[in-house]
Amino acid sequence: MLYQPEIETLAIEKLRKLQNERLVAQVAYVYNRVPFYKKQMDEAGVKPTDIKSIHDLHKLPFTKKNDLRDNYPFGLFAVPQSEITRIHGSSGTTGKPTVVGYTKGDIDIFSEVIARSLTTAGCKPGMIMQNAYGYGLFTGGLGIHYGAEQLGMAVVPISGGMTERQIMLMQDFRSDVLCCTPSYALTIAEELKKRGIAPESLNLKFAVLGAEPWTESIRAEVEKGLGVVATNIYGLSEVMGPGVSQEDYEEKGSGSYIWEDHFFPEVVDRVTGLPLPEGQPGVLVFTTLTKQAMPVLRYWTNDITTIYYDRAGKRTHIKMGQIIGRSDDMLIIRGVNLFHTQVEAVLEGFNDLSANYQLIVKNEGKMDEVDVKVELDPELCSALGLESIDIEFIKSHDRLGQVHRIFQKKIKDNIGLTMKVEFMMPGAIPRSEGGKLNRIVDTRKK
């Protein structure tokens, strides 16, 4: 089932025509209404009349997160404050938050793309959704909430955390769908296992997960632990919020559909900024085509991914691959580019290891080093009667020693770095309490 079949299956030439018309209007709109964009375009020698189609996008400068911070709080708004219906922002843990605004029309479109995304994830009217995304300044909770209601779902607005209550409501309300971060889905799955609650005793059918990069190994653990079909929802506040793209529950692993009637994507080289061909990884860049309160032109997301048309299935819209990592979070260790998701991908297929891991970055003398901490599978520890472990025990134990050697070698072969691997007891690595989980601890002196 498609939520908006007429637009989701629109012929490419008609989709391009729609995009061109919307882009031309959006560029003129921001030029005339937002001093920042007028100044930026004037300095680049670009006039709105120079942009006649999406093929002219490369003429426009990029918009970056610092531009939002420099225009804090409302300098990028294109409408009077009297027309602003809602204001969201980042958490602001490193200073002033980045602020985004919405008109009533923007909220309607936000709800529309979320409803479209949830349908793509397998959701249907009448289902009960347990929404464990955070409510507040973060766009996730309210964005998912409004879209689910538009689709005709009943929403349980529990927000993140309170895992014991999450499970109680899943059981009592017979929730069909769970929405949260993938790391928090793992936390809930682990708690179910600890309590001896079988996934099949619940009514969960789907998990819609986003807000942080994740891999197939995480998907496998979530699906097994919760008894669901898990799909990825992608978005970012500066562009709209969640619902910019969504993975189809019947096309898992082939990428997520970008709703390009509202958000036009590019992938560019992280150094030169030049557009890259389909299938080549680079920085994902978005231009909004329909936003009213705070449109963005060529917004540099920092997310590294690929885009391609040749994997489209039910729909004609382009697909994006999994987020490999963020360009600003990329580690360069002894000349090798490293994203934590690469280690997560290596974990796939190691049944004796769990999906809970952490990278510890440190400086040994003149060289940067990375240690990998990864938890052993709880069932294995129970079977072996393990209550604690140390490196000498690992080396002397036939099964664990072999797993340790193979895992360490696979990291070296797949990533190109030698990393010290430390096995941990279940529960030793921090868990998500509903928000994003930090997989990297950088102990180097800045």
WOKAJO-V671692 format. One line per field, one symbol per residue. ss: DSSP state (@ for helix, = for strand, . for the rest). psi: psi as a letter, one per 40 degrees, with the letter a starting at -180 (. if undefined). burial: # if it has 16 or more other ideal C-beta (glycine too) atoms within 10 Angstrom, else .. Layout:
ss->???
psi->???
burial->???
This chain:
ss->....@@@@...@@@@@@@@@@@@@@@@@@@@@@.@@@@@@@@@@...@@@...@@@@@@...=.@@@@@@..........@@@..====.........====.@@@@@@@@@@@@@@@@@.......====.......@@@@@@@@@@@@@..===......@@@@@@@@@@@...====.@@@@@@@@@@@@@....@@@....=====.....@@@@@@@@@@@..========....=======........===....======......=......=======..........=======.==..........==....==....===..===.@@@@@@@@.....============..==========.@@@@@@@......@@@@@@.@@@@@@@@@@@@@@@@@@....=====...............===....
psi->hidgddddehiddddddddddddddddddddedhdddddddddefhideeheideedediiihiddddddfhdeeeheiideehdihiiidfefaiihhiihidddddddddddddddddeeiiieihhhheihiadheddddddddddddfihhhgdaiafddddddddddefhdhhhaidddddddddddddefhhdeeiehdihhiaeiiiiddddddddddefihhihhiiiddddaiedihhheefieeihhhgeedhhiihiheddeiiiihehiahhhihieeiddgihhfhhdehhaiiideeicdieiiiiaihdahdeehhhhfehhhiddddddddhegdeiiehiihhhihhbehiihihhhiihddddddefheiiidddddehddddddddddddddddddeihihhhhiihedhiihfdaihhehhheih.
burial->..##..##.#....#...##.###.##.###..#..#..##....#.#..#..#..#..#.##.#.###.#....####...##.#####......#######..##.###############...########..############.##.#.##.####.#..##.##....###################........#.############.###.###.#########################.#..###############.#..#..#....############################..##..###########.#.#.#.#...###########..#.##########......###.#######.##....#..#....#.....#..##..##..#...#.#.#.####.#..#..#.####.##.#....
